[in-house]
């Protein structure tokens, strides 16, 4: 069993807790590279500065002048 296959479920579980819903193939989970939506990527990064708590990103459509 390859290392990527062995740790695939651990990586996928962590990604789900970070808010990533895109399916991660075994090969990309091991390499930490997968195609995902920008919103999921941004949402996942909110976990680190917020003591492990994920925050849903908010979209800004326009700035009032």
C-alpha positions as CSV (number, residue, x, y, z in Angstrom):
1,X,0.0,0.0,0.0
2,X,1.4,3.4,-1.0
3,X,1.7,6.2,1.5
4,X,-0.8,8.3,-0.4
5,X,-3.4,5.5,-0.2
6,X,-2.7,4.9,3.5
7,X,-3.3,8.5,4.5
8,X,-5.9,9.4,1.9
9,X,-8.9,9.1,4.4
10,X,-7.0,11.3,6.9
11,X,-6.3,14.0,4.4
12,X,-9.9,13.9,3.0
13,X,-11.4,14.1,6.6
14,X,-9.2,17.1,7.4
15,X,-10.1,18.8,4.1
16,X,-13.8,18.3,4.9
17,X,-13.4,19.9,8.3
18,X,-11.7,22.8,6.5
19,X,-14.8,23.2,4.2
20,X,-13.5,21.5,1.1
21,X,-16.3,19.5,-0.7
22,X,-14.4,18.8,-3.9
23,X,-13.6,15.1,-4.3
24,X,-9.9,14.5,-3.8
25,X,-8.4,11.6,-5.7
26,X,-5.8,9.5,-3.9
27,X,-2.9,10.8,-6.1
28,X,-3.7,14.5,-5.6
29,X,-4.4,14.1,-1.9
30,X,-1.0,12.8,-1.4
31,X,0.6,15.5,-3.4
32,X,-1.7,18.2,-1.9
33,X,-2.8,19.3,-5.3
34,X,-6.4,19.2,-6.6
35,X,-8.7,21.4,-8.6
36,X,-11.1,23.1,-6.3
37,X,-13.3,26.3,-6.3
38,X,-11.7,29.5,-5.1
39,X,-14.4,29.9,-2.5
40,X,-13.4,26.5,-0.9
41,X,-9.7,27.4,-1.0
42,X,-10.3,30.8,0.7
43,X,-12.7,29.2,3.3
44,X,-10.1,26.5,4.1
45,X,-7.5,29.2,4.9
46,X,-9.7,30.9,7.4
47,X,-9.1,27.9,9.8
48,X,-5.5,28.9,10.5
49,X,-5.8,32.4,11.9
50,X,-9.1,31.7,13.7
51,X,-8.0,29.0,16.2
52,X,-9.2,26.1,14.1
53,X,-12.7,27.6,13.4
54,X,-13.8,27.8,9.8
55,X,-15.6,30.9,8.7
56,X,-17.7,31.1,5.6
57,X,-16.3,33.7,3.2
58,X,-18.3,36.7,2.2
59,X,-18.4,38.0,-1.3
60,X,-17.9,41.7,-1.9
61,X,-19.7,42.7,-5.1
62,X,-19.0,46.5,-5.1
63,X,-17.5,49.1,-2.9
64,X,-19.5,52.3,-2.4
65,X,-17.6,55.4,-3.5
